[in-house]
């Protein structure tokens, strides 16, 4: 099976929902996959000449518990362990079909399974997986550093192989990435101990000050160049709280000062042009907190840009405000 990225014509895209919400303190992200579908994600991708296969939503109802001892500071560990194992297994199976997976969340613990699946897939093909973490938060806590014990704040640390959650996958293969293959982009809320750990690991962080100073185009091209230099593949983990709350109110962890609608579209357009993207997460969409589907529609529009939709192809943005309003 030929491995391709988003610029290939005739690509197949696989949608896989993971209605997880126990990783965060604010419940409601389990409705995220349904909201993204209702906002027209599959229809948009099909209009861009992709064959879309929707595998529906995963369930962990029939998955048994493992017997490892849960960490002391990792809320809902058993449930998230079941989700991580199932996501990793199913994501790996889907990647092997040659389709490009889009994982629909669900909170950001989804990435513990999705990134493991994709890292394993590309390791088997002799290529390195890089991860672009579009997020207001670093999510680089461990059970030892966390303030809240919410596991959605540990997902980036887990995928880089940090200690504390070694038993999460049980006997399933763990395919961690090295910290130099993680780029945190748009961060503006990082805990003290989390920041110290990231500095020790030399994690690359593009915060909002750098975006203000240099612009997203310069900074995202640096990420793309590193991936290309290694003949790597990029996984885009898109947390909708990366966006400013005035653009995307439907999240439980809003932080002021996020990316604008246009900045976000430019990032997605440049990623599409690069041809390095091989998989995507869309996480932390909470329809319960949204305004008449506004955040879901914005997320779908951004995925459209990632997969080649042009400005001239686009209808009036769902968030557009007429002059004088």
C-alpha positions in Angstrom: 0.0 0.0 0.0 1.4 3.4 -1.0 1.8 5.9 1.8 0.7 9.4 0.9 0.1 12.8 2.4 -2.7 15.4 2.0 -1.5 16.8 -1.3 -1.9 13.5 -3.1 -4.9 13.3 -5.5 -7.3 10.5 -5.1 -6.6 10.2 -1.4 -8.8 8.4 1.0 -9.6 10.0 4.3 -10.7 7.9 7.3 -12.8 9.6 10.0 -12.8 8.0 13.4 -14.7 9.4 16.4 -13.5 9.1 20.0 -16.2 10.5 22.3 -13.9 11.0 25.4 -14.6 13.6 28.0 -13.3 12.3 31.3 -9.7 13.6 30.7 -10.9 17.2 31.3 -12.6 18.9 34.2 -15.4 20.3 32.0 -17.6 17.5 30.6 -19.2 17.7 27.1 -16.4 16.9 24.6 -17.9 13.5 24.1 -20.4 15.3 21.8 -17.5 16.7 19.6 -17.5 14.0 17.0 -21.2 14.4 16.3 -20.9 18.2 16.1 -18.1 17.9 13.6 -20.1 15.6 11.4 -23.2 17.8 11.7 -21.1 20.8 10.7 -20.4 19.0 7.4 -16.9 17.7 7.7 -17.3 14.7 5.4 -19.3 16.7 2.8 -16.6 19.3 2.7 -13.8 16.8 2.2 -15.7 15.0 -0.5 -16.2 18.3 -2.3 -12.4 18.5 -2.4 -12.3 15.2 -4.3 -11.4 13.0 -1.4 -13.0 9.6 -0.8 -14.2 9.7 2.8 -14.7 6.6 4.9 -16.4 7.2 8.2 -15.7 4.5 10.7 -18.1 5.9 13.2 -17.3 6.3 16.9 -15.2 3.9 19.0 -16.6 2.4 22.1 -14.8 0.9 25.1 -17.9 -0.7 26.6 -16.6 -4.2 25.9 -12.9 -3.5 26.9 -11.7 -5.0 30.1 -9.6 -3.3 32.7 -5.9 -4.1 33.1 -4.4 -4.9 36.5 -1.5 -2.4 36.7 -1.6 0.0 39.6 -3.0 3.4 38.6 -0.9 6.5 39.3 -1.9 8.5 42.4 -2.5 11.7 40.4 -4.2 10.7 37.2 -7.9 11.2 37.2 -10.1 8.5 35.5 -7.0 6.5 34.7 -8.8 3.2 34.0 -11.3 4.7 31.5 -8.6 6.7 29.7 -6.5 3.6 29.6 -9.2 1.7 27.8 -9.7 4.5 25.3 -5.9 4.8 24.7 -5.5 1.1 23.9 -8.5 1.0 21.6 -7.5 4.2 19.8 -4.0 3.0 19.3 -5.1 -0.4 18.0 -7.8 0.9 15.7 -5.8 3.9 14.5 -2.9 1.6 13.5 -5.3 -0.7 11.6 -6.8 2.3 9.7 -3.3 3.8 8.8 -2.3 0.4 7.3 -5.2 0.7 4.8 -3.4 3.7 3.2 -6.1 6.2 4.2 -5.2 9.4 6.0 -6.8 9.3 9.5 -8.6 12.2 11.1 -9.4 11.5 14.7 -12.5 13.3 16.0 -12.5 14.2 19.7 -13.2 14.2 22.4 -10.7 15.7 24.8 -6.9 15.8 24.2 -6.3 12.4 25.9 -7.3 11.1 22.5 -3.8 11.9 21.2 -2.3 9.4 23.6 -3.8 6.7 21.4 -3.8 8.4 18.0 -0.2 9.6 18.0 1.0 6.2 19.3 -0.8 4.6 16.4 0.7 6.9 13.8 4.2 6.8 15.3 4.1 3.0 15.2 2.8 3.0 11.6 5.6 5.2 10.4 8.3 3.5 12.4 7.3 0.3 10.6 7.9 2.1 7.3 11.2 3.6 8.3 10.1 7.2 8.6 9.9 9.5 11.6 6.7 11.0 12.9 6.7 14.7 14.0 3.9 16.2 15.9 2.6 19.8 15.7 0.6 20.6 18.8 -1.7 23.5 18.1 -2.9 24.3 21.6 -3.2 27.1 24.2 -1.7 24.6 26.7 1.5 22.6 26.5 -0.1 19.4 27.9 3.4 18.3 29.1 2.5 17.4 32.7 3.1 14.1 34.3 1.4 12.6 37.4 4.4 14.0 39.3 4.1 17.6 38.0 0.3 18.0 37.5 -1.7 20.5 39.5 -5.2 19.2 38.5 -4.5 15.5 37.9 -6.6 15.9 34.7 -5.0 13.6 32.1 -5.7 15.7 29.0 -2.9 17.8 30.4 -0.5 14.9 30.2 -1.0 13.8 26.6 2.1 15.5 25.0 4.3 14.2 27.8 3.0 10.7 27.3 3.7 10.7 23.5 7.3 11.8 24.2 7.8 8.9 26.6 7.9 10.7 29.9 7.6 8.5 33.0 4.5 8.1 35.1 2.1 6.4 32.7 4.1 3.4 31.6 1.2 1.0 32.0 -1.3 3.0 29.9 -1.0 0.7 26.9 -0.6 -2.5 28.8 1.2 -5.0 26.6 0.4 -3.1 23.3 3.4 -1.6 21.5 4.4 1.9 22.7 6.0 4.0 19.9 7.1 7.2 21.6 8.6 10.1 19.7 11.7 12.0 20.8 11.1 15.5 22.3 12.9 17.2 19.4 10.1 16.0 17.1 7.4 17.8 19.1 6.5 21.5 18.3 4.1 23.3 20.6 2.5 26.1 18.7 0.3 28.9 20.2 0.9 28.2 23.9 -0.2 30.8 26.4 -0.9 28.7 29.5 1.9 26.6 31.0 2.3 25.4 34.6 5.5 26.1 36.5 6.7 22.5 37.0 5.5 21.6 33.5 7.6 24.5 32.1 10.7 23.3 34.0 10.3 19.8 32.5 9.9 21.2 29.0 13.0 23.2 29.4 15.0 20.2 30.6 13.8 18.3 27.5 14.4 21.3 25.2 10.9 21.2 23.8 10.3 23.8 21.1 7.6 26.2 22.0 6.1 28.9 19.8 4.1 31.1 22.2 1.8 33.9 21.2 4.4 36.6 21.7 6.6 35.0 19.0 3.5 34.8 16.7 2.8 38.5 17.3 6.5 39.3 16.7 7.3 37.1 13.7 4.0 36.0 12.2 2.7 32.5 11.8 4.1 32.0 8.2 7.7 32.3 9.3 7.2 30.1 12.3 5.2 27.3 10.7 7.6 27.1 7.8 10.4 26.3 10.3 8.4 23.3 11.5 7.8 22.2 7.9 11.4 22.5 7.0 12.5 20.3 9.9 10.0 17.6 8.9 11.1 17.7 5.3 14.8 17.6 6.2 14.3 14.2 7.9 11.9 12.9 5.2 9.4 12.8 8.1 5.6 12.8 8.3 3.6 15.3 10.4 0.7 14.6 12.7 -1.3 17.8 13.4 -3.0 17.7 16.8 -5.5 20.6 16.6 -7.0 21.7 19.9 -9.7 24.2 19.2 -8.6 26.3 22.2 -5.6 27.2 20.1 -8.0 29.8 18.6 -9.0 32.9 20.4 -12.2 32.5 22.4 -13.9 35.1 20.3 -13.4 32.9 17.3 -14.0 29.5 19.1 -16.1 29.8 22.3 -17.1 26.2 22.4 -14.2 24.9 24.6 -13.9 24.2 28.3 -10.4 25.7 28.7 -10.6 29.1 27.0 -7.5 31.3 27.3 -7.6 34.9 25.9 -5.1 36.0 23.2 -5.3 33.0 20.9 -4.8 32.7 17.1 -7.1 34.7 14.9 -9.4 33.2 12.3 -7.0 34.3 9.5 -3.8 33.2 11.3 -5.3 29.8 11.7 -6.3 29.5 8.1 -2.9 30.6 6.9 -1.2 27.9 9.1 -3.5 25.2 7.6 -3.0 26.5 4.0 0.8 26.4 4.4 0.6 22.9 5.9 -1.4 21.7 3.0 1.1 23.2 0.5 3.9 21.4 2.3 2.6 18.0 1.6 4.0 16.6 4.9 0.8 16.0 6.9 -0.2 12.4 7.3 -2.8 12.4 10.1 -4.9 14.9 12.2 -6.6 15.2 15.6 -9.5 17.6 16.2 -9.9 17.8 20.0 -11.5 19.7 22.9 -14.6 20.9 21.0 -17.4 21.1 23.5 -20.8 21.6 21.8 -22.4 22.2 25.2 -20.5 25.4 25.5 -20.7 26.5 21.9 -22.8 29.2 20.3 -25.2 27.6 17.8 -22.5 25.4 16.3 -20.1 28.3 15.7 -16.9 26.6 16.9 -17.7 23.3 15.1 -18.2 25.2 11.8 -15.0 27.1 12.3 -13.1 23.8 13.0 -14.5 22.3 9.8 -13.6 25.4 7.8 -10.0 25.1 9.0 -9.8 21.4 8.1 -11.0 22.5 4.7 -7.9 24.7 4.4 -5.7 21.9 5.6 -7.0 19.7 2.8 -6.7 22.3 0.0 -9.8 24.5 0.0 -8.9 27.9 -1.4 -10.2 31.3 -0.4 -12.0 31.6 -3.8 -13.8 28.3 -3.0 -15.0 29.4 0.4 -18.4 30.6 1.2 -18.8 33.6 3.6 -17.1 32.5 6.8 -19.5 31.4 9.5 -18.0 34.0 11.9 -18.1 36.9 9.6 -19.4 40.2 11.0 -20.7 42.9 8.6 -19.0 46.3 8.8 -20.6 48.4 11.5 -22.0 45.5 13.5 
